[in-house]
Amino acid sequence: MFKGLSTDPPHTTHTPIFGERRSAIRSKHRPAFFRSDVEDHAKALKAYDVSGDDNKKRDENLYPVAALHLDTTKLKARKFARTSGLVNKGDNSLWIETPAEIQQQIAGEVAGKKSRAVDVANGEALSLGSSDRKRSKQEEESIRRGVDEYTLDASEADRRDNIETIATEPHKGNYLHYLDIGVSQTRRLDFSLNARQTLPKGIQTPDMEEKNHAGKPPALSLYPSLGHFANASGFVINGQVNMGDTIQSNQPVLQRLIDKGNPRAIHDSDYREYPPRCSENTRASLRNEVLQWRGNPNREQRLMWYMGPAGIGKSAIAQSIAEELEETGHLGGTFFFSRPGQINDPATVIPTLAYQLAMRNNTYKQIVNQRLADDLLILNKNRSTQFKKLIIEPFQIIATAPDASLQDPLLIILDGLDECKGTEAQCELVQLLLDHAGRIQQFPLLWLIYSRPEWHLRTIVSDVDFPAACEKKEISVNDAEAQADARRLLEGELAKIRKQFAGFLPADWPPRQDVDRLCKAASGHLGYVSFMARFIGDKEVGNPEKQLRICTRVASGFGVDGGTQVNPLEALDRLYGRVLSDVPATVLPITMQILSASLNHWRGSVNLVQNQADYLLLTQASYYGALKSLHSVLNVPHSSEASSKALQFYHASFTDFLRDPARSGKFHISEATEDLDIAVRCIRWLGKHNNTSPIVNANVLGVASSFPWYIARHLTNEHLTTFMDEMESFDFENLQDPDPEYFAEFIHWLITQTPPNKLLVRLADKPSEGTFRTLSVEYRVGTSVFEDWVSDFFPDDKSKQSPLSLHFLIGVSTQLHVYLTVYK
């Protein structure tokens, strides 16, 4: 660490810079061209070097800077920014830290301070003539320019060693000594014609001059073996030059991968400081299945794809597998997509994986490093080209090499593929992997994907051309293992909480019945259990008993306490809200109608997909289109199974979310809304269909013929107005065979409303034949109900006996004569 400038003289004897030790150091670390030229210049500067006991006093007076006590404010950490023009050293916007630039600053500052020290030496002029001094200064400036323009990039270790040596041996702080700092160990260099032409005349090689005078450009070689610049690299060159990457160190090239990638997506990044992971015994069979597959030399599949609903712990499984393979050295790379964290750019996937693979295999590192150096635009090409050039071809080279450096295949994990930005990009990435895995049987890489079962991804895996070398597996929510894991996880977390709050909780906490209630509600959903456990053990609240009571309330179906508005499933609800928010605004009303119909306790015969679509008057395309974004929370049967399967909610927590307004907000579906919806839907369906049609759906007809007449009597006043508005436009003239009981009760209810709805229905005399179409309805009731009918319709003649014959005109836009006969 540099200290401030000191005026204390050094108390050591100055050792000549060109001693045997210095020459050896220079010979080891400096290219030949630099040694010879620097040493030639050094002879001219010999007079500046004062040494020996006789000159000790002059040393103390003239060289207070020899101890390298430099002004640290001028030694800011910098790094050269490539530019086509000359660099203004005062422009800090072009610079950030590198050792090379610090070394240039050190060399320049030391030279300047020694020069100024000579000038102010209290009249003790050096024994040089004015012409010699002028020539020496010119040569010094020439050297400094050479250092500034052509300094080689030393490694960080070399830089620190040199600084430490100088700090401990201040008497060796001559200007030429600092040139050692600017020279790295020998490396290969791609040195362009432009760069070579910009060298000072004294440094250019004779063969260069001959070719230049002849008007012919010198031959260029990526790895020149001859000339002054053999084994040299990393130059910092200003002006119109072509700068080559340092190939052996790999650092500049690998930095390009980092810049184009997203390090936050890696499983052990600081962004994922507290990632979800499986406990020791949870999801053991799923984890072991992957590990055994990877370790099986006779495996048939090269890609495994696990699909599962939202929030069930897929990322925890992927994280745990990644960590286990990292320990055994079989992990190739990971990419954990996260839409909330904005880690979802498909363009970052291949560079991120390539960087990780380079860190794990030196042969691959050299191949990719060379390809990136040869083609500076390779990371700007399409994903297919990048995948081929940076992943497939390098590992093909490795796999076919006689001394293959990779015996066991590496596993690459992509988690949360469905959160990658854009469905087309998701499909493209998958297709690249599937095409590769399907064509190449033996390859040093295996692939593991975790995703939700989104519709476009399910379409891929259900395709008849899905490669046999790729296998798709489902992660079940409520199977026996999942339920056992959920209980094990919950009990383990509660045990930790009990230990953390020892002395504050009863000895029998938590009550067994509460644990059972939470496990039943979880039904194998590990995310549900995890969220609940986190809520109960919240140290900010510090009251596990109270938090557990809130959880059991929610788990019992009572919803979030409206008074406290505390939600133990807030994280899960955010996930559900995000899923629904992905539905386009123009499609969302249809989506909500489908969800309402699926939740409706009257759904009965319309729960099958085909019946539900018919009931909602939706085409197959509209129905499936409205559910495209919900495959992570709903099991949507394939269209070929529409007549035999129904929609299924993966977990009850989603239905609870939709029913609880405190949790779902604008996505709330209330039971009252469900009643109105099915009543209106049935009326509209009846208006479009009748039982005389040869293609009528008998299942939907059975629901539509009864539900609206029954449900109308149970609607709230607010919803009843909406229903009546719908009834006024209904074409009663085409009504066919409504359920006699419900329809008769509906008419009775309309007549006896307060005030009576005389606009829609009225008691009438028998109309003339042919005036209206007549619908005959027979209704059989018990004695007490019959007496109510007599009282309501014949108040002056309560002796009326069964049967009662009544005539009604019903309808507004069109009217229907209803001949109702009531039997006791």
Secondary structure, 3 states (H helix, E strand, C coil): CCCCCCCCCCCCCCCCCCCHHHHHHHHHHCCHHHHHHHHHHHHHCHHHCCCCHHHHHHHHHHCCCCCCCCCHHHCCCCCECCCCCCCCCCCHHHECCCHHHHHHHHHHHHHHHHHHHHHCCCCCCCCCCHHHHHHHHHHHHHHHHHHHHHCCCCCHHHHHHHHHHHHHCHHHCCHHHHHHHHCCCCCCCCECHHHHHCCCCCCCCHHHHHHHHCCCCCCCCCCCCCCCCCCCCCCCCCCCCCECCCCCCCHHHHHHHHHHCCHHHCCCCHHHCCCCCCCCCCCHHHHHHHHHHHHCCCCCCCEEEEECCCCCCHHHHHHHHHHHHHHHCCEEEEEECECCCCECCHHHHHHHHHHHHHHHCHHHHHHHHHHHHHCCCHHHCCHHHHHHHHHHHHHHHHHHCCCCCCCCCEEEEEECHHHCCCHHHHHHHHHHHHHHHHHCCCCCEEEEEEECCCHHHHHHHCCCCCCCCEEEEECCCCCHHHHHHHHHHHHHHHHHHHHHCCCCCCCCCCCHHHHHHHHHHHCCCHHHHHHHHHHHCCCCCCCHHHHHHHHHHHHCCCCCCCCCCCCCCHHHHHHHHHHHHCCCCCCHHHHHHHHHHHHCCCCHHHCEHHHHHHHCCCCHHHHHHHCCCCCCCEECCCHHHCCCCECEECCHHHHHHHHCHHHHHHHCCCHHHHHHHHHHHHHHHHHHCCCCCCCCCHHHHHHHCCHHHHHHHHCCHHHHHHHHHHHHCCCHHHCCCCCHHHHHHHHHHHHHCCCCCCCCEEECCCCCCCCCCEEEEEEECCHHHHHHHHHHHCCCCCCCCCCEEEEEEECCCCCEEEEEEEEC
